[in-house]
Amino acid sequence: MKPGRWIAALLLCSLPAAAVAQPAPARYHAQIDAEAAKVLPEVVNWRRDLHAHPELAFQERRTADLVAQELGRMGYEVTRGLAETAVIGLLKTGRPGPVVALRADMDGLPVTEDTGLAFASRERVQAGGKEVGVMHACGHDMHVAMLLGVARVLAAMRGQLPGTVKLVFQPAEEGVANEPNGAERLVKAGVLENPKVSAMFGLHVGITPQPTGTISTRARGLMAGGDTFEIVVRGRQTHGALPWNGVDPVVVAAQIVLGLQTIVSRQTDLTVAPAVITVGTLHAGERPNIVPGEVRMSGTIRSFDPAVREQLLLQVRRTAEHLALSAGATAGVSFDAGYPVTWNDPALTAKMLPSLRRVAGARLLGDVAPSTTAEDFSYYGRHVPSMLFFLGVNPPGADPAQWAANHSPRFNPDEAALLTGVRALASLAADYLTGN
């Protein structure tokens, strides 16, 4: 054996087995897991504190104070004031590289809690002219606590990572009527700039009754875009015994309701993406013997593909207007744009699935069915490659049929999923920054 090879072999044999066996990515993955386990007790404490003190959209001041204080202790540059209560944490490694963003939403819901937990919310507020309870009925307390845990993990690894980490603690995912929601306002305020975000990741607990620790996602449309429509059918009022003297908008409205159903069943290519059109309200008339002059209806449109969404809006308007015209009536159609489709960038999703597989193993569902619920994380995906995933929080042995879903007063996500969430988000950030 040549001297150089003999020396190299001796040095190799003197190294610890773990150091020899593990390449660099494996070593920092082990550190992620160790740091996540170390911070877990604090994550649980944060979650319970937040759960006991929920705040409604754009009122998350106590939550924001807690987040800003903890980020400051960890060495993050903290920015406040965007979208009223948002908190942005920036971790600069000092080495060139991409900018990865992670998001957690902070707001609760006007729901009176019925979980029986020792740390259940007892908060009450005035809303809509009456006193209501406030609850983290969608799991945003879990989201905030996990992202604070991730912040601690990544801060401990600053010396090993290139690039920049941007943590976005966002208000008002649930939104406020007739106001832009939290993500939309943050995007307009420039949260994706200075420094410019290269990719963004987020998670949501629950949504479906997947077992605790399950991670599920899919490329392209993960959650629906939701648009609300209103149709006002105007005819000509007359006596109910003499309908030929007027134009009956009730009959026209009935035809429109049926016509709208054929948009999905006969005009939409469902091999591209599913779609839903539902009429939820219909109001007409005051007396049984009067043909009214007007009928109002409203409903929701759910879609999973931006092009399909545009087609559905066009078809709803065309169906209503033309059916009304055929009867001598008119139909005014208006839309209230809700959240866009939550679009998981296909290339980014394919690249990052191995990170989630390392964390979840066989509990990773990489091509889950899309959900007809909507999420304002979708606004980020309009501007930067983004990926959202679901984290299962249904305890082992629990009957899925008895699942108290998100927005239920009995929604009680399993805290055992917190560790999986911290590991997953931290792994996505680290693997993206290092290119692993």
Secondary structure, DSSP 8 states (H G I E B T S, - for coil): --HHHHHHHHHHHHS-HHHHH--HHHHHHHHHHHHHHHHHHHHHHHHHHHHHS---TT--HHHHHHHHHHHHHHT-EEEE-TTTT-EEEEEE-SS---EEEEEEE---BS----S--TT----EEEETTEEEE-B-TTSHHHHHHHHHHHHHHHHHTGGG--SEEEEEEES-SS--TTS--HHHHHHHTTTTTTTT-SEEEEEEE-SS--BTT-EE--SEEEE-EEEEEEEEEE-B-EETT-GGGSB-HHHHHHHHHHHHHHHHHHHS-TTT--EEEEEEEEEE-SSTTEE-SEEEEEEEEEESSHHHHHHHHHHHHHHHHHHHHHTT-EEEEEEEE----EEE-HHHHHHHHHHHHHHHGGGEETT---BSS--TTHHHHTTS-EEEEEE--B-TT--GGG---TTSTT----GGGHHHHHHHHHHHHHHHHHT-
